[in-house]
Amino acid sequence: MSEHRRKPPQPQGGGRAAGRRGQSGSSSGRRAAPRGATGSPSDAYGADPYGAGGEERPYGGRAEARRAAQRGGGRRRAADPARGGRRAAPAGRGRAVDPGRKRIIDYPRAGRYGWHRWVPSWKLVTGMFIGFLGSLVAVAGIGYAMVSVPNVADTATAQNNVYYWADGSQMVATGGETNRQIINLAQIPKAMQFAVISQENKTFYTDSGIDPKGIARAVLNMARGGETQGGSTITQQYVKNAMLNDQSQTISRKFKEIFVAIKVGATVDKDDIMAGYLNSAYYGRNAYGIQAAARAYFNKDAVDLNPGECAFLAAMLKGATYYDPAGATSIDPAATAEANAVRAERQMQDTLNKMVEYGHLDAQERNRYRTLPKVQNPRSNTRLSGQIGYLVDLANSYLVTHQNETHVTQQKLREGGLSIYTTFDKKKIQALEASVTAVQKANIKPKLRPQYDTHVQFGGASVDPTTGAIKAIYGGEDATKHFTNNADATGAQVGSTFKPFVLAAAMKWGVRDAKLGPDQAQDERTIVSPKSLYSGKNKLKIKDYQGNVWTNEKGEEWLQTNDGDQSYGNPPKYMIDLREAMRESVNSAFVQLGMDVGLDKVKEAAVDAGLLESSLAGTNYPSFSIGISDPSAIRMAGAYATFAASGKQRDPYSVDKVVSKDGVTYEHKTVTKQAFTAKVADNVTDVLKTVVDKGTGTAAKLPGRQVAGKTGTTDGNKSAWFVGYTPQLSTAITMFRYDDDASNKNRTFLKMFGTGGQKKIHGASFPAQIWHDYMAEALKGTPAEPFPTPEPIGEVVNEQPSPTPTPSATESEEESPSPTPSPSQSQTSPSPTPTGKCKPWDWTCDQSGGTTTGGTDTGGTDGGVSSSPSPTDTSGNTRGNQNGGGGLFGGPAG
């Protein structure tokens, strides 16, 4: 039968189109019947590729071919090229779209195979780019239409922050942007306008108000999670200041700011933008706007500012923390008064030079302003007087310096609206202030003794040993009259109040074995008992632990003196135990003990107890052990609290909780570290009890209570301390003379010989008296608690029979006239020179013979401090020794 069936003649040379034409020509004009229409089995199963009447049955693509194959059980036959068909695409390759089908977006591309299908055509790319640009224009147009021009005056009524006492009662409401007075451009000197233009935006009068490059940098930085960057044009900065109600650090807010800046640049007069910017900018010292800034720094109206003062205020716009000559070490230890003054002067001179360069200032007029203008006391414009100003600063500083935990920045403090719950106990604050005031009024009389009683200052702090909470501080006479918070950062050396850390190091790590080399000696140590014996001889020749006499970089032997040039103990050995050495504050014994333990371990013990490493000075010199460092009163109270808490250390802090409109945003969590074992800490406490019971600290006795503490007086009688504690409260009191005039670049500590009508001020006098009066009131109604009974510890070092030691001379308050060397603090400790060799701990060896012109500590009443090195003797630098719980705006203060 197949022999009689003939295939239709195949179209020649026409491909598919010709084939279709041939088919249509051979048809009878009827449309091919649907598959299976004739009822033939071959129609149903697709056995014949041609329909009834010899017509070719077209396939519907691969899927149809597969279905047909499944129905017929046969293989799909490739198209015959002779019939104008195309060979089927290999398996796995994309199926080309019927070229006859038209698509708006030809993607994936028709008529292409494999990866070629996914490469867009130039028409598609061009169309998409044009569409993208059109979308941007549409979004920009909508954004531009939706934003409005802000009014700076609306931001002058920001909310206050409310501060609360520890008992939940309100302390004060302050902190919002209240210190602002908007003035007209006519009242703002041209020099001020040109100063900011020259330094910030020289094209201000010709640009469109935005800086595309600056915007791109800011957006990219925020997208990466970096710090927020402001706009670089005056218009953008004006907009940022005016948008106080929305200071969120997001990309959407940045875009909103851009649209506002564009609209402001297009619709607001340049003079109005300039006036708005200068009236809204923050200049530091809680001053918003040029009028408030002029009053805060120069106590004059803005209209009266000269070009030098204008250039200075333009520098403050860079960030007053690092440019205010008064300094802000409690925000950043690097922001000292001296460093800030250098930065401010450099920036001011640069601004003046640019003003001349751009034709805004005459060169001859510019030469009149070669130095920083004189600025007034930073607190003269604050309304927070008395101790409240110090308390608010302390709380603010804690929040800002710990902003990773608190999430409170200076900007958020300026915006206001926060409820800040502090740790301050109102009754204790009042009691501490009353105790200082009573002693000061009764004894310090500047009019009667102007040579001795001027610039006398007190500071103090109380810390709860169980939590680290700062319960009370005394920052100074008045926050509006005295800038430095004396509880936080003064630079006053602590003297012999440092000795407990030496004893703690000896009990924790022990003294090194003199028979071993340096490396082995670190591992082979002997824990020291308070019964250990050390020489109390005056002008003791100090040795390293191997018996080599220590010399300074000039080759001079170190001869350690005691207070009043006294020797303690009986000759010729002068041996006393460490308990008596602490009780009588014998310098020679603790300097030698520090050398035997290792000054690195003494430093570690002080830091473990809670002192900041940045406040420790002269760590390579023997006198480090007797207090040439300058921690704050807050940190000293906190470190002694570690002993009171049996070795548990908790950082001082001043804020318990912060609440905003969104609820509680921060709540303090106390972190406890075991700095010392209870055995070590309780033994230190037991020794310090002896100081109060029958030593230099008897003035601090509290009837019916156990008290542990230590007195301290420094070289030159420039500061005096008493630090003591009960199980419930640890308190540090300091006294010194210090000229706090912010405009004086050469501020120094002054000697206190003759101050208060006394021959010499020491820790056992006014500081101990203030401590006693305050603690008696602060602990009133609190049950007395005993200290833990210490367990025996260590071995008796240098044990040998000796008679009961007694002082060889009556305690004297005289300053030793022996000169001392003054090596630079930055120098490293030289290697010990064996100019004299004694067997380790052989106190019968001749200890004299050293130079009388070098290496001598003049001492002080409670164990004085060597003047080598003494960085605070010649400068008022506070060394950035914040307490970590917050200080004046700005640092780790508590």
PALUMBA-105031 format. One line per 5 residues: number of its first residue (from 1); for each residue x, y, z of C-alpha. Coordinates in steps of 0.1 Angstrom, whole numbers, always signed. Example, Ala and Ser with C-alpha at 12.3 -4.5 7.8 and 13.67 -1.06 7.14 Angstrom:
PALUMBA-105031
1	+123,-45,+78  +137,-11,+71
//
This chain:
PALUMBA-105031
1	+0,+0,+0  +29,+23,+7  +40,+18,-29  +8,+35,-42  +10,+64,-18
6	+30,+93,-30  +43,+122,-10  +34,+157,-21  +61,+173,-42  +86,+191,-18
11	+90,+228,-22  +124,+237,-36  +146,+265,-24  +119,+282,-4  +126,+270,+31
16	+97,+270,+56  +78,+299,+40  +79,+282,+6  +68,+250,+22  +39,+267,+37
21	+30,+283,+4  +33,+249,-13  +10,+233,+12  -16,+260,+10  -14,+257,-28
26	-20,+220,-28  -48,+222,-3  -84,+225,-14  -88,+257,+5  -100,+240,+36
31	-84,+243,+70  -68,+211,+82  -91,+191,+104  -82,+188,+140  -63,+158,+151
36	-86,+128,+155  -115,+144,+136  -118,+116,+110  -119,+89,+136  -89,+72,+121
41	-66,+54,+146  -37,+70,+129  -52,+103,+136  -56,+95,+172  -21,+82,+178
46	-1,+104,+154  +15,+75,+136  +15,+94,+103  +31,+128,+103  +7,+140,+78
51	-30,+146,+82  -58,+135,+61  -55,+143,+25  -17,+143,+27  -15,+176,+46
56	+13,+181,+71  +3,+183,+107  +22,+211,+123  +37,+205,+158  +32,+229,+186
61	+69,+230,+198  +89,+207,+220  +62,+202,+246  +37,+192,+219  +62,+169,+203
66	+68,+151,+236  +31,+147,+242  +26,+134,+206  +55,+109,+211  +40,+97,+243
71	+6,+92,+227  +21,+74,+197  +48,+56,+215  +73,+65,+187  +103,+88,+185
76	+101,+123,+175  +115,+127,+140  +137,+156,+133  +124,+181,+108  +134,+174,+73
81	+155,+203,+59  +142,+195,+25  +108,+205,+37  +120,+239,+49  +120,+228,+85
86	+147,+234,+111  +165,+208,+132  +152,+207,+167  +175,+224,+192  +197,+202,+213
91	+183,+191,+247  +189,+216,+275  +191,+247,+252  +167,+275,+255  +137,+274,+232
96	+136,+302,+207  +104,+321,+206  +85,+320,+174  +99,+349,+154  +65,+358,+143
101	+55,+367,+178  +60,+403,+188  +70,+413,+224  +73,+447,+240  +105,+437,+258
106	+125,+412,+238  +141,+395,+268  +152,+368,+268  +159,+375,+232  +140,+356,+205
111	+160,+338,+178  +190,+334,+201  +203,+303,+219  +222,+295,+250  +239,+325,+267
116	+232,+347,+237  +195,+348,+247  +204,+365,+280  +226,+394,+266  +203,+424,+263
121	+202,+444,+231  +214,+480,+229  +178,+490,+224  +168,+473,+256  +197,+489,+276
126	+190,+523,+262  +153,+521,+270  +159,+510,+306  +184,+538,+312  +160,+564,+299
131	+133,+548,+321  +156,+549,+351  +164,+586,+346  +128,+594,+342  +120,+576,+375
136	+146,+596,+393  +133,+628,+379  +98,+618,+390  +110,+608,+425  +130,+640,+428
141	+100,+661,+417  +77,+644,+442  +103,+647,+470  +109,+684,+462  +72,+691,+463
146	+66,+673,+496  +93,+690,+517  +90,+725,+532  +115,+751,+541  +123,+748,+579
151	+122,+776,+604  +152,+778,+627  +132,+797,+653  +110,+766,+658  +141,+747,+672
156	+147,+771,+700  +121,+754,+722  +136,+720,+725  +127,+699,+755  +147,+698,+787
161	+163,+667,+802  +150,+659,+837  +175,+646,+862  +164,+626,+893  +180,+619,+926
166	+187,+583,+937  +154,+583,+956  +134,+592,+924  +127,+628,+933  +135,+654,+907
171	+169,+671,+909  +167,+696,+880  +153,+701,+845  +178,+714,+820  +198,+705,+790
176	+175,+714,+762  +184,+741,+737  +174,+771,+759  +206,+791,+757  +199,+808,+724
181	+189,+843,+713  +181,+848,+676  +194,+881,+662  +192,+898,+628  +220,+895,+602
186	+226,+932,+607  +237,+924,+643  +262,+898,+631  +296,+913,+622  +306,+909,+585
191	+338,+894,+598  +319,+865,+613  +300,+859,+581  +332,+860,+561  +350,+838,+586
196	+326,+809,+581  +324,+814,+544  +362,+814,+541  +366,+783,+562  +334,+763,+554
201	+321,+773,+520  +339,+799,+499  +313,+795,+470  +284,+801,+493  +270,+831,+474
206	+272,+813,+440  +265,+776,+446  +231,+759,+445  +232,+750,+482  +244,+714,+479
211	+277,+696,+474  +271,+664,+454  +304,+649,+463  +299,+656,+500  +264,+641,+498
216	+277,+610,+481  +304,+606,+508  +279,+610,+536  +254,+585,+521  +281,+559,+514
221	+295,+563,+549  +261,+558,+565  +254,+528,+542  +286,+512,+555  +275,+518,+591
226	+301,+545,+597  +296,+578,+616  +271,+603,+602  +286,+630,+581  +271,+664,+578
231	+266,+685,+546  +297,+704,+535  +279,+736,+524  +266,+763,+547  +231,+757,+533
236	+232,+720,+541  +245,+727,+577  +217,+752,+581  +192,+726,+571  +207,+700,+594
241	+205,+725,+623  +169,+734,+615  +157,+698,+612  +161,+693,+650  +129,+673,+652
246	+144,+646,+630  +180,+638,+637  +178,+601,+629  +209,+587,+613  +193,+571,+583
251	+197,+573,+546  +160,+583,+542  +166,+612,+565  +197,+622,+546  +177,+622,+513
256	+151,+643,+529  +178,+667,+541  +191,+669,+505  +157,+678,+491  +152,+704,+518
261	+186,+719,+510  +178,+721,+473  +145,+738,+480  +161,+762,+505  +189,+770,+481
266	+163,+778,+454  +138,+797,+474  +155,+813,+504  +177,+844,+501  +214,+838,+509
271	+215,+864,+536  +186,+846,+553  +204,+813,+551  +236,+828,+566  +216,+844,+595
276	+198,+811,+601  +230,+791,+601  +249,+814,+625  +218,+816,+648  +214,+778,+650
281	+249,+765,+651  +263,+750,+683  +295,+767,+696  +301,+746,+727  +295,+757,+763
286	+258,+751,+758  +257,+781,+735  +235,+779,+704  +238,+807,+680  +263,+835,+677
291	+248,+857,+703  +249,+830,+730  +284,+821,+719  +297,+857,+722  +283,+858,+757
296	+297,+824,+767  +333,+830,+755  +337,+868,+757  +308,+882,+777  +299,+906,+750
301	+272,+910,+723  +278,+895,+689  +278,+929,+672  +309,+938,+692  +330,+909,+681
306	+363,+917,+664  +377,+897,+634  +400,+877,+657  +371,+867,+680  +350,+858,+649
311	+377,+836,+635  +380,+819,+670  +342,+812,+671  +344,+798,+636  +369,+773,+649
316	+345,+763,+677  +321,+752,+649  +345,+724,+642  +338,+709,+676  +342,+727,+708
321	+353,+695,+726  +387,+698,+708  +389,+735,+703  +377,+752,+735  +408,+764,+754
326	+393,+753,+787  +396,+717,+776  +373,+688,+779  +393,+659,+793  +363,+642,+807
331	+350,+636,+772  +384,+627,+757  +417,+626,+776  +433,+641,+745  +412,+672,+748
336	+434,+689,+774  +434,+727,+778  +468,+730,+764  +461,+707,+733  +428,+725,+726
341	+445,+759,+728  +470,+748,+702  +443,+735,+679  +421,+765,+683  +450,+790,+676
346	+460,+770,+645  +425,+769,+632  +419,+806,+640  +450,+817,+621  +441,+795,+592
351	+407,+811,+590  +422,+846,+591  +447,+838,+564  +419,+825,+541  +399,+856,+548
356	+428,+877,+535  +433,+853,+506  +396,+856,+495  +396,+894,+499  +374,+895,+530
361	+400,+910,+554  +427,+936,+550  +462,+921,+556  +471,+949,+580  +440,+944,+601
366	+447,+906,+600  +481,+911,+617  +464,+924,+648  +452,+890,+657  +482,+867,+660
371	+473,+851,+694  +442,+836,+709  +417,+861,+723  +412,+859,+761  +381,+839,+769
376	+362,+839,+802  +355,+811,+826  +334,+784,+809  +308,+783,+835  +299,+820,+836
381	+269,+815,+814  +253,+784,+831  +224,+786,+854  +232,+754,+873  +250,+767,+903
386	+264,+750,+934  +269,+713,+933  +241,+707,+908  +262,+718,+879  +289,+693,+888
391	+263,+665,+892  +247,+672,+859  +281,+673,+841  +291,+641,+858  +259,+623,+847
396	+261,+637,+811  +298,+627,+808  +291,+592,+819  +263,+588,+793  +284,+602,+765
401	+317,+584,+773  +297,+551,+776  +275,+558,+746  +281,+524,+731  +260,+511,+761
406	+238,+541,+769  +232,+551,+732  +231,+587,+744  +252,+612,+724  +258,+648,+729
411	+233,+655,+701  +206,+635,+720  +214,+654,+752  +210,+687,+733  +177,+676,+718
416	+164,+669,+753  +134,+649,+763  +153,+624,+785  +146,+614,+821  +180,+606,+836
421	+179,+587,+870  +212,+593,+888  +229,+575,+917  +234,+607,+937  +220,+606,+972
426	+206,+641,+980  +213,+639,+1018  +249,+627,+1013  +255,+654,+987  +243,+680,+1013
431	+263,+664,+1041  +295,+664,+1021  +291,+700,+1010  +283,+711,+1046  +314,+693,+1059
436	+337,+710,+1034  +321,+744,+1039  +324,+742,+1077  +361,+733,+1076  +368,+759,+1049
441	+351,+787,+1066  +367,+780,+1100  +402,+777,+1087  +407,+792,+1052  +408,+830,+1054
446	+421,+845,+1021  +416,+881,+1034  +436,+874,+1066  +463,+853,+1049  +463,+861,+1012
451	+497,+847,+1006  +488,+812,+1020  +450,+809,+1018  +441,+819,+983  +432,+793,+956
456	+426,+766,+983  +403,+739,+969  +387,+707,+982  +373,+678,+964  +356,+646,+974
461	+336,+615,+963  +317,+587,+980  +312,+553,+963  +290,+523,+974  +313,+493,+976
466	+285,+468,+968  +276,+484,+935  +301,+511,+924  +273,+537,+925  +286,+572,+932
471	+266,+584,+961  +281,+619,+966  +307,+643,+952  +321,+677,+961  +332,+693,+929
476	+342,+727,+942  +327,+758,+957  +303,+766,+929  +299,+752,+894  +294,+788,+880
481	+326,+800,+896  +350,+771,+896  +353,+751,+863  +372,+719,+872  +352,+692,+889
486	+375,+684,+919  +359,+651,+924  +368,+640,+889  +399,+654,+873  +424,+677,+890
491	+459,+663,+885  +466,+663,+922  +491,+636,+933  +477,+611,+958  +508,+606,+980
496	+509,+578,+1005  +473,+568,+999  +488,+548,+971  +507,+525,+995  +479,+500,+1000
501	+482,+490,+964  +519,+481,+970  +509,+460,+1000  +482,+443,+979  +507,+435,+952
506	+531,+420,+977  +503,+398,+991  +489,+388,+957  +521,+381,+938  +549,+382,+964
511	+585,+393,+963  +610,+378,+938  +637,+354,+948  +670,+373,+947  +689,+341,+939
516	+672,+336,+906  +675,+354,+873  +648,+379,+862  +628,+354,+842  +629,+327,+869
521	+622,+352,+896  +589,+361,+881  +578,+325,+887  +596,+319,+920  +580,+344,+945
526	+573,+345,+982  +538,+358,+993  +544,+385,+1019  +528,+386,+1053  +520,+419,+1070
531	+545,+408,+1097  +574,+410,+1072  +602,+433,+1082  +616,+461,+1061  +640,+490,+1069
536	+625,+522,+1082  +657,+541,+1079  +657,+576,+1066  +677,+582,+1034  +677,+545,+1027
541	+697,+534,+997  +672,+517,+975  +681,+484,+957  +665,+462,+931  +654,+428,+943
546	+688,+413,+935  +707,+438,+958  +719,+462,+931  +717,+498,+943  +693,+517,+920
551	+706,+548,+903  +688,+574,+881  +699,+583,+845  +725,+606,+859  +741,+578,+878
556	+729,+592,+912  +719,+567,+939  +684,+569,+951  +683,+579,+988  +647,+575,+1000
561	+637,+599,+1028  +609,+597,+1053  +587,+624,+1066  +607,+649,+1086  +639,+629,+1079
566	+629,+604,+1106  +642,+568,+1108  +618,+542,+1123  +630,+512,+1143  +661,+508,+1164
571	+696,+512,+1150  +716,+497,+1135  +690,+477,+1115  +660,+499,+1118  +637,+470,+1110
576	+599,+474,+1113  +570,+453,+1101  +547,+464,+1073  +518,+470,+1096  +538,+497,+1115
581	+552,+510,+1082  +517,+516,+1070  +505,+530,+1103  +534,+556,+1104  +535,+560,+1066
586	+572,+551,+1063  +583,+558,+1028  +616,+538,+1028  +599,+505,+1037  +573,+508,+1009
591	+597,+520,+982  +619,+490,+989  +589,+466,+990  +578,+480,+956  +612,+472,+941
596	+612,+437,+955  +577,+430,+942  +583,+448,+909  +569,+481,+899  +550,+464,+871
601	+531,+443,+896  +524,+474,+917  +509,+491,+887  +488,+460,+879  +474,+459,+914
606	+464,+496,+912  +447,+491,+879  +430,+459,+892  +417,+478,+921  +400,+503,+898
611	+425,+531,+890  +428,+542,+854  +461,+534,+838  +461,+569,+822  +464,+584,+856
616	+495,+565,+867  +528,+583,+864  +565,+575,+868  +559,+537,+868  +596,+531,+862
621	+608,+550,+893  +610,+538,+929  +588,+567,+940  +559,+553,+920  +551,+532,+951
626	+545,+563,+972  +520,+581,+951  +533,+604,+923  +503,+594,+903  +471,+616,+901
631	+439,+595,+901  +406,+613,+907  +388,+613,+940  +361,+592,+924  +386,+566,+913
636	+404,+565,+946  +371,+560,+965  +362,+533,+940  +396,+515,+944  +394,+515,+982
641	+359,+502,+978  +375,+471,+962  +392,+464,+995  +360,+471,+1014  +342,+445,+992
646	+367,+418,+999  +384,+421,+966  +354,+426,+943  +359,+455,+919  +331,+475,+904
651	+336,+506,+883  +321,+538,+896  +291,+550,+878  +266,+579,+881  +235,+569,+860
656	+211,+541,+869  +186,+545,+841  +176,+566,+811  +140,+569,+799  +128,+586,+767
661	+94,+588,+751  +100,+553,+738  +105,+539,+772  +136,+527,+791  +165,+531,+767
666	+193,+523,+792  +196,+506,+825  +229,+501,+843  +241,+466,+849  +269,+462,+875
671	+299,+442,+864  +319,+426,+892  +355,+415,+888  +375,+396,+915  +405,+419,+916
676	+420,+403,+947  +411,+372,+967  +392,+379,+999  +423,+368,+1019  +444,+396,+1002
681	+418,+423,+1004  +408,+416,+1040  +444,+417,+1051  +449,+450,+1035  +418,+463,+1053
686	+431,+449,+1086  +463,+468,+1082  +445,+500,+1072  +423,+497,+1103  +455,+501,+1123
691	+462,+535,+1106  +429,+548,+1119  +430,+531,+1153  +464,+543,+1163  +483,+558,+1134
696	+483,+589,+1112  +445,+587,+1106  +431,+588,+1141  +412,+620,+1133  +389,+598,+1111
701	+377,+575,+1139  +340,+570,+1140  +327,+559,+1175  +311,+525,+1173  +322,+518,+1137
706	+352,+500,+1122  +371,+523,+1098  +400,+516,+1075  +419,+543,+1057  +451,+560,+1048
711	+465,+596,+1049  +486,+611,+1021  +507,+642,+1016  +528,+649,+986  +562,+665,+979
716	+562,+702,+983  +530,+700,+1003  +510,+707,+972  +482,+682,+980  +468,+663,+1009
721	+444,+633,+1010  +424,+610,+1033  +408,+580,+1018  +389,+556,+1040  +359,+533,+1042
726	+335,+513,+1062  +318,+481,+1048  +289,+504,+1035  +307,+534,+1020  +341,+544,+1006
731	+351,+581,+1006  +381,+601,+993  +388,+637,+1003  +415,+658,+986  +428,+693,+993
736	+452,+714,+972  +460,+749,+960  +455,+754,+923  +449,+784,+902  +419,+775,+881
741	+419,+806,+859  +410,+792,+825  +429,+819,+807  +462,+812,+825  +482,+788,+804
746	+508,+782,+831  +485,+769,+859  +504,+752,+887  +498,+736,+920  +509,+758,+949
751	+526,+749,+982  +504,+748,+1013  +530,+756,+1040  +512,+781,+1062  +478,+775,+1047
756	+449,+775,+1072  +473,+789,+1099  +491,+755,+1100  +528,+750,+1095  +521,+723,+1070
761	+489,+707,+1056  +488,+669,+1058  +462,+642,+1052  +456,+638,+1089  +445,+674,+1093
766	+417,+691,+1072  +410,+661,+1048  +406,+636,+1077  +384,+661,+1096  +361,+666,+1066
771	+360,+628,+1060  +350,+622,+1097  +323,+649,+1097  +308,+638,+1065  +308,+600,+1072
776	+293,+605,+1106  +264,+623,+1090  +262,+601,+1059  +260,+569,+1079  +236,+582,+1105
781	+208,+556,+1111  +228,+529,+1092  +237,+499,+1114  +274,+495,+1121  +290,+465,+1103
786	+323,+448,+1111  +350,+440,+1085  +356,+403,+1078  +382,+387,+1100  +412,+382,+1077
791	+428,+348,+1073  +465,+345,+1078  +485,+351,+1047  +520,+348,+1034  +554,+343,+1050
796	+574,+367,+1071  +601,+381,+1049  +634,+392,+1065  +623,+377,+1098  +649,+382,+1125
801	+648,+390,+1162  +646,+427,+1169  +636,+450,+1197  +602,+467,+1196  +606,+494,+1170
806	+600,+530,+1180  +604,+562,+1161  +639,+576,+1165  +626,+611,+1166  +594,+630,+1173
811	+571,+633,+1143  +579,+665,+1125  +560,+685,+1100  +591,+700,+1085  +599,+697,+1048
816	+632,+680,+1042  +656,+704,+1025  +674,+677,+1007  +674,+683,+970  +661,+657,+946
821	+668,+648,+910  +641,+655,+885  +643,+629,+857  +619,+634,+829  +588,+612,+832
826	+591,+601,+796  +625,+585,+802  +626,+548,+808  +640,+534,+839  +678,+528,+835
831	+692,+495,+843  +704,+493,+878  +740,+501,+883  +758,+480,+910  +776,+509,+925
836	+771,+494,+959  +765,+457,+965  +746,+444,+995  +732,+409,+1001  +694,+408,+995
841	+674,+419,+1025  +707,+425,+1045  +698,+457,+1063  +730,+456,+1083  +748,+465,+1051
846	+759,+501,+1050  +730,+520,+1034  +747,+554,+1034  +773,+567,+1011  +750,+578,+984
851	+750,+613,+969  +735,+639,+991  +725,+659,+960  +706,+632,+942  +680,+605,+948
856	+665,+620,+979  +628,+621,+985  +619,+651,+1005  +589,+633,+1019  +559,+646,+1035
861	+537,+641,+1066  +521,+607,+1060  +549,+596,+1038  +558,+622,+1012  +564,+618,+975
866	+596,+622,+956  +598,+651,+933  +611,+629,+906  +593,+628,+883  +565,+652,+892
871	+547,+663,+861  +520,+682,+880  +545,+702,+899  +551,+724,+869  +519,+723,+850
876	+482,+722,+855  +476,+694,+831  +449,+671,+844  +465,+642,+824  +430,+631,+814
881	+425,+611,+846  +387,+608,+844  +371,+583,+867  +354,+563,+839  +320,+571,+853
886	+318,+606,+838  +332,+639,+844  +326,+673,+829  +313,+669,+793  +329,+646,+783
891	+348,+608,+797  +350,+575,+812  +333,+594,+843  +309,+577,+865
//
